[in-house]
């Protein structure tokens, strides 16, 4: 089986699913509030960010172009890195 290569950037994903922009902003806000507490950031990831992400990208998405594991993995890595560092990593 050939591995899928993600050709979508996070900005592309936002164009397809605008609610991802709000999730990106939420991750930034949480980082600014809790940047000094890895425990709080991890809690926010599982309680808030990841939970919301599940319905927006991956197999739970209503958008066919985002309904795949590759998009889910990319979005997961993008938002998790943003939440943990406060910086966007593409």
C-alpha positions in Angstrom: 0.0 0.0 0.0 1.4 3.4 -1.0 1.6 6.1 1.7 -0.5 9.2 1.0 1.3 12.5 0.9 -0.6 15.5 2.3 -0.7 18.2 -0.3 -2.9 20.5 1.8 -1.5 23.1 4.1 -3.3 24.1 7.2 -4.4 27.3 5.4 -5.9 25.0 2.7 -7.7 23.1 5.3 -9.1 26.3 6.8 -10.5 27.2 3.4 -12.3 23.9 3.3 -13.3 23.9 7.0 -13.4 27.5 8.4 -13.9 26.2 12.0 -10.3 25.1 12.0 -9.3 28.8 12.1 -11.1 29.2 15.4 -9.5 26.1 16.8 -6.0 27.4 15.8 -6.8 30.7 17.7 -8.0 28.7 20.7 -4.7 26.8 20.7 -2.8 30.0 20.6 -4.8 31.5 23.5 -4.4 28.4 25.6 -0.6 28.5 25.0 -0.5 32.2 26.1 -2.4 31.3 29.3 -0.5 28.1 30.2 2.9 28.2 28.4 4.7 27.4 31.6 2.6 24.3 32.5 3.0 21.3 30.3 0.4 19.5 32.3 -2.2 22.2 31.6 -1.3 22.2 27.9 -1.7 18.4 27.7 -5.0 18.6 29.6 -6.2 21.3 27.2 -5.1 19.2 24.2 -7.2 16.2 25.2 -10.1 18.0 26.8 -10.6 20.8 24.2 -8.5 20.9 21.1 -8.4 17.3 20.0 -12.0 16.7 20.9 -13.2 19.5 18.7 -10.7 18.5 15.9 -12.2 15.0 15.6 -15.4 16.3 14.0 -13.6 18.7 11.6 -10.9 16.6 10.1 -10.3 12.9 9.6 -13.0 10.3 9.3 -15.5 12.4 11.3 -15.3 15.4 8.9 -18.2 16.5 6.8 -15.7 17.7 4.1 -14.8 14.9 1.8 -11.3 16.3 1.1 -10.5 16.2 4.8 -12.1 12.8 5.5 -8.8 10.8 5.6 -6.0 9.8 7.9 -3.4 11.9 6.2 -5.3 15.2 6.8 -6.1 14.1 10.3 -2.4 13.4 11.1 -1.2 16.7 9.5 -3.8 18.7 11.4 -3.1 16.9 14.7 0.6 17.6 14.3 0.1 21.2 13.4 -2.3 22.0 16.2 -0.4 20.0 18.8 2.9 21.8 17.9 1.1 25.2 18.1 -0.4 24.4 21.5 2.9 23.2 22.9 5.2 25.9 21.4 3.0 28.9 20.6 4.4 28.8 17.0 3.0 27.5 13.8 5.1 24.7 12.3 4.3 23.6 8.7 
